[in-house]
Amino acid sequence: MTAHAARAIHDAGGTCWAQDPQTAFAPAMPRAAIERGAVQHVLTLDDMAVRLQRIVCKE
């Protein structure tokens, strides 16, 4: 997802997650979305997996 798309989702009331740039293969991508203020949560991939599992399992 581009930073522009993340911002559009945010502006429409959605929530965006970004991978922590320090752990990303291409750190410029999440960093751009973070800098645009489009990201509510900056997470490692492991943390994303845990949160997604909680959402899906409604924990």
CORGIPE-V898214 format. One record per residue. PHI is phi in degrees with one decimal (* if undefined). Layout:
phi = (PHI,PHI)
//
This chain:
phi = (*,-83.6,-61.9,-63.9,-65.7,-61.7,-66.3,-63.5,-62.4,-58.7,-64.7,-87.6,98.8,-83.3,-117.4,-120.8,-109.9,-132.4,-71.0,-54.3,-56.5,-70.1,-111.1,-85.1,-65.7,-120.9,-63.0,-65.9,-66.0,-67.6,-60.1,-62.3,-66.7,-63.2,-64.9,-77.9,75.6,-95.8,-114.1,-91.4,-137.0,-109.7,-134.8,-76.0,-61.1,-61.8,-66.6,-61.4,-62.2,-64.5,-65.2,-63.7,-62.1,-63.4,-66.9,-64.9,-88.4,54.9,-88.9)
//
